[in-house]
Amino acid sequence: MKAYVFINVGPGRVAEAVSQLGSIGGVRSADTCWGLPDIIALVEAADMKGLQELVLNRIQKVAGVKQTD
């Protein structure tokens, strides 16, 4: 199951967040954007529960991440 996650980070934190996101299993890509969101990540998990765990327990805990959609 694949999903796109829109990620907003604090000022000056985009490069650091993209680097950290790239090291998380299940994050297939993390690309910076001009404007909002700051980052769009393509993520993949076996099922909806796996996606929820990935976003809530891994992506949202990356330093500088303020919000995910």
C-alpha positions in Angstrom: 0.0 0.0 0.0 1.4 3.4 -1.0 0.6 6.9 0.1 1.8 10.4 -0.2 2.5 12.3 3.0 2.6 16.1 3.0 5.0 17.3 5.7 5.6 20.7 7.2 8.7 21.5 9.1 10.1 24.4 11.1 12.1 27.1 9.5 15.5 26.0 8.2 14.8 22.3 8.9 13.9 21.0 5.4 17.3 19.6 4.5 17.8 17.9 7.9 14.3 16.4 7.8 14.7 15.1 4.2 17.9 13.4 5.2 16.3 11.8 8.3 13.2 10.7 6.3 15.5 9.0 3.8 16.8 6.7 6.5 13.3 5.5 7.6 12.3 2.1 6.2 9.1 2.5 4.2 9.9 6.0 3.0 10.5 5.5 -0.7 11.2 9.2 -1.5 11.2 12.6 0.2 11.2 15.6 -2.0 11.3 19.3 -1.1 8.7 21.7 -2.3 8.6 25.4 -2.9 5.9 26.6 -0.5 3.6 24.4 1.5 3.9 21.5 2.1 7.7 21.7 2.7 8.2 18.0 1.8 6.2 15.4 0.0 7.1 11.8 0.9 6.1 8.7 -0.9 5.7 5.9 1.7 4.8 2.3 1.5 3.6 -0.3 4.0 1.8 -3.7 3.9 -1.5 -2.3 5.1 -3.3 0.7 6.6 -2.2 -0.1 10.1 1.4 -0.2 8.8 1.0 3.2 7.2 -0.5 4.6 10.4 2.5 3.3 12.4 4.9 4.7 9.9 3.4 8.2 9.9 2.5 8.5 13.6 5.5 6.7 15.2 8.3 7.4 12.8 7.7 10.4 10.4 6.1 12.6 13.0 9.0 12.0 15.4 11.6 13.3 12.9 13.3 16.4 14.3 11.7 19.6 13.0 8.5 18.0 11.7 5.5 20.1 12.8 2.6 18.6 10.9 1.7 15.8 8.5 -1.2 15.4 6.2 
